[in-house]
Structure formats: structure tokens, C-alpha cells
Amino acid sequence: MSKEMEYLGGSGWQSAMEERFGPVPTEPEKKHFSNKPLSKLTAQEIRERWQTEKPEEFEQTDPAYTMPIDELRMKADEQLKAQAAEALGARQSQNATTFVSMTPEYKFCPANAEVMAAELKRRNLPGTVLDLVEIFNDLKTAGKLELNPVPMTPTRIYSEAELRAMPVEDARLAIEEMHRKGIF
């Protein structure tokens, strides 16, 4: 008889399996949630708690279980709003950091931050990077922001021969740039 057949047939099959594959789990590990209120658990933790604890224990350990449904809904809504506000704040902070790093003209100071935040609120915008760029350009045009001095970049002046030698699209862009700078 082969060794595998002996593993399956004899009384030592479990020890042979453990020897070959590691310990055999006997019972799933029971998680203890009793120190955490229901309102602080994730959906997965609630599901696991419900499956591992007896319903009577579940009812006794959490006051939310006996709370009136309207009050429970109100607390859940408050919690969801707080989580959404926290996530929005983190996203807006990241967007603001991106905007400041990509806009050298914007002077990072409390006065500018207040003006930008007030304009975001007035327009009821979520504060994406594009929203911030749009508001910045509008407020810059209106003269409501303090700006960093940005050095003028020199414009390359192309000769007629250089323009003729370029691909058409590159020549068009070069002519437009010189025209914007008042050169051509």
C-alpha cells in the first residue's frame, strides 16, 4: 500500500496531513468585537460579529441594537456625513497641494487661501484642480489675489528659413507664440 493510501485509511491521517501541509484548522478563530460599538464597525465586521456571536449576546453588547429605528437612521446619517466630509477634506487638500505645485504664479498665503475658499463656496464647486485653476484665473484677472512674480521666459525668434524648414504644425505654433509676444 502506498504512503498516500495509508494517510487516507489509517487513524493517523490527520497527523500525516498536518505533517505534509501544516496544522489542520479545527474551528475558525472567533473574533471579539464586544469592546467596539456597532456604529464603529464596518459592514464586514458586523457580518462576522453576527455569524460568530449568539444573537442574544449581540443585542446585549450594543445599545444601537435596542435604539429606535429613526434615531438609529439619524445617527447613521450623521456618521456618513462626517465620513464624507472627512474624505472630501482630504481630497480637497490633495487637490490644493497639486494646484499650488503646478501654479508658480499663485502666492501661497492665508489671504489668497481665504479668497480662493470663499470663491469655491460661493460657486458651490467641489474643489477639483480644474475648479481651482478656473477660480485662480478669474480672481487673477479681477486683481483679487497676491501673485508671485514669474520671470518672463524669452521667446525664441525664428528666421523665415527656420520656419519654412519646420513641420507645418510646429511653424504655426512658433508664429502664434511670437505673435502673442508682439514680435511677429
C-alpha positions as CSV (number, residue, x, y, z in Angstrom):
1,M,0.0,0.0,0.0
2,S,1.4,3.5,-0.9
3,K,2.1,6.1,1.7
4,E,-0.7,8.3,0.4
5,M,-3.2,5.5,0.9
6,E,-2.0,4.9,4.4
7,Y,-2.6,8.6,5.1
8,L,-6.2,8.3,4.0
9,G,-7.1,5.0,5.6
10,G,-5.5,4.8,9.0
11,S,-6.2,6.7,12.2
12,G,-3.1,8.8,11.7
13,W,-4.4,10.6,8.6
14,Q,-4.8,13.9,10.4
15,S,-1.2,13.8,11.7
16,A,0.0,12.8,8.3
17,M,-1.9,15.7,6.7
18,E,-0.5,18.1,9.3
19,E,3.0,16.8,8.7
20,R,2.6,17.3,5.0
21,F,0.5,20.6,4.8
22,G,0.7,22.1,8.2
23,P,-1.8,22.2,11.1
24,V,-5.4,21.5,10.1
25,P,-7.7,24.2,11.4
26,T,-10.3,22.8,13.8
27,E,-12.5,25.8,14.3
28,P,-12.4,29.2,12.8
29,E,-10.8,31.8,15.0
30,K,-13.5,33.7,16.9
31,K,-13.2,37.5,16.8
32,H,-14.2,39.5,19.7
33,F,-16.0,42.8,19.0
34,S,-17.5,43.4,22.4
35,N,-15.3,46.4,23.1
36,K,-16.3,48.1,19.8
37,P,-19.9,49.6,19.4
38,L,-21.9,48.7,16.4
39,S,-21.7,52.2,15.0
40,K,-17.9,51.9,14.7
41,L,-17.8,48.5,12.9
42,T,-17.5,48.1,9.2
43,A,-20.2,46.1,7.3
44,Q,-17.8,43.1,7.1
45,E,-17.1,43.2,10.9
46,I,-20.9,43.4,11.6
47,R,-21.4,40.4,9.4
48,E,-18.6,38.5,11.1
49,R,-19.9,39.5,14.5
50,W,-23.4,38.4,13.7
51,Q,-22.1,35.0,12.5
52,T,-19.8,34.4,15.4
53,E,-21.8,35.6,18.4
54,K,-25.2,34.5,19.6
55,P,-27.9,37.0,18.7
56,E,-28.7,37.4,22.5
57,E,-25.0,38.5,23.1
58,F,-25.2,40.7,20.1
59,E,-28.2,42.5,21.4
60,Q,-26.7,42.9,24.9
61,T,-23.4,44.4,23.8
62,D,-24.6,47.2,21.7
63,P,-27.1,49.9,22.7
64,A,-27.7,50.7,19.0
65,Y,-29.5,47.3,18.7
66,T,-32.3,48.5,21.0
67,M,-32.3,52.1,19.8
68,P,-35.5,53.3,17.9
69,I,-35.1,53.0,14.1
70,D,-35.5,56.7,13.5
71,E,-32.8,57.6,16.0
72,L,-30.5,54.9,14.5
73,R,-31.1,56.2,11.0
74,M,-30.3,59.8,12.2
75,K,-27.0,58.6,13.8
76,A,-26.1,56.6,10.7
77,D,-26.7,59.6,8.5
78,E,-24.6,61.9,10.8
79,Q,-21.8,59.3,10.7
80,L,-22.0,59.0,6.9
81,K,-21.9,62.8,6.5
82,A,-18.9,63.1,8.8
83,Q,-17.1,60.4,6.8
84,A,-18.0,62.1,3.5
85,A,-16.8,65.5,4.9
86,E,-13.5,63.9,6.0
87,A,-12.9,62.3,2.7
88,L,-13.8,65.5,0.8
89,G,-11.5,67.5,3.0
90,A,-8.6,65.1,2.3
91,R,-9.3,65.1,-1.4
92,Q,-9.6,68.9,-1.5
93,S,-6.4,69.2,0.4
94,Q,-4.6,67.0,-2.1
95,N,-6.1,69.0,-5.0
96,A,-5.0,72.2,-3.4
97,T,-1.4,70.9,-3.0
98,T,-1.4,69.8,-6.7
99,F,-2.7,73.2,-7.7
100,V,-0.1,75.1,-5.7
101,S,2.7,73.0,-7.1
102,M,1.6,73.4,-10.7
103,T,0.9,77.2,-10.5
104,P,4.1,79.1,-9.8
105,E,2.2,82.4,-10.1
106,Y,0.0,81.6,-7.1
107,K,1.4,83.0,-3.9
108,F,0.7,80.6,-1.1
109,C,-0.5,82.7,1.8
110,P,-3.5,82.8,4.2
111,A,-5.1,85.8,2.4
112,N,-5.1,84.0,-1.0
113,A,-6.3,80.8,0.6
114,E,-9.3,82.6,2.1
115,V,-10.2,84.3,-1.1
116,M,-10.0,81.1,-3.1
117,A,-12.0,79.1,-0.5
118,A,-14.7,81.8,-0.4
119,E,-15.0,81.8,-4.2
120,L,-15.2,77.9,-4.2
121,K,-18.0,78.1,-1.6
122,R,-19.8,80.9,-3.5
123,R,-19.8,78.9,-6.7
124,N,-20.6,75.7,-4.9
125,L,-17.8,73.8,-6.5
126,P,-16.2,70.6,-5.1
127,G,-12.7,71.9,-5.3
128,T,-11.1,69.9,-8.1
129,V,-7.8,71.0,-9.6
130,L,-9.7,72.3,-12.6
131,D,-12.1,74.3,-10.3
132,L,-9.1,75.8,-8.6
133,V,-7.4,76.7,-11.9
134,E,-10.6,78.4,-13.2
135,I,-11.1,80.3,-10.0
136,F,-7.5,81.4,-9.9
137,N,-7.6,82.7,-13.4
138,D,-10.8,84.6,-12.7
139,L,-9.5,86.1,-9.4
140,K,-6.1,86.9,-11.0
141,T,-7.9,88.8,-13.8
142,A,-10.0,90.6,-11.2
143,G,-6.9,91.6,-9.3
144,K,-8.1,89.9,-6.0
145,L,-5.0,87.8,-5.4
146,E,-1.4,88.4,-4.4
147,L,0.8,86.9,-7.1
148,N,4.3,85.6,-7.1
149,P,6.5,87.4,-9.7
150,V,7.1,85.0,-12.5
151,P,10.1,85.7,-14.7
152,M,9.3,86.2,-18.3
153,T,10.7,83.4,-20.4
154,P,12.5,84.6,-23.5
155,T,10.7,84.0,-26.8
156,R,12.7,82.3,-29.5
157,I,12.7,84.4,-32.7
158,Y,12.7,82.2,-35.8
159,S,14.0,83.3,-39.1
160,E,11.9,82.8,-42.2
161,A,14.2,80.0,-43.3
162,E,13.8,78.2,-40.0
163,L,10.1,78.5,-40.1
164,R,10.0,77.0,-43.7
165,A,12.2,74.1,-42.6
166,M,9.9,73.2,-39.7
167,P,6.8,70.9,-39.9
168,V,3.7,73.0,-40.6
169,E,2.2,72.5,-37.1
170,D,5.4,73.5,-35.3
171,A,5.8,76.5,-37.6
172,R,2.2,77.5,-36.8
173,L,2.8,77.2,-33.0
174,A,6.0,79.2,-33.3
175,I,4.3,82.0,-35.3
176,E,1.4,82.1,-32.8
177,E,3.8,82.4,-29.8
178,M,5.8,85.2,-31.5
179,H,2.5,87.0,-32.4
180,R,1.3,86.7,-28.7
181,K,4.6,88.3,-27.6
182,G,4.2,91.1,-30.1
183,I,7.3,90.0,-32.1
184,F,5.7,89.0,-35.4
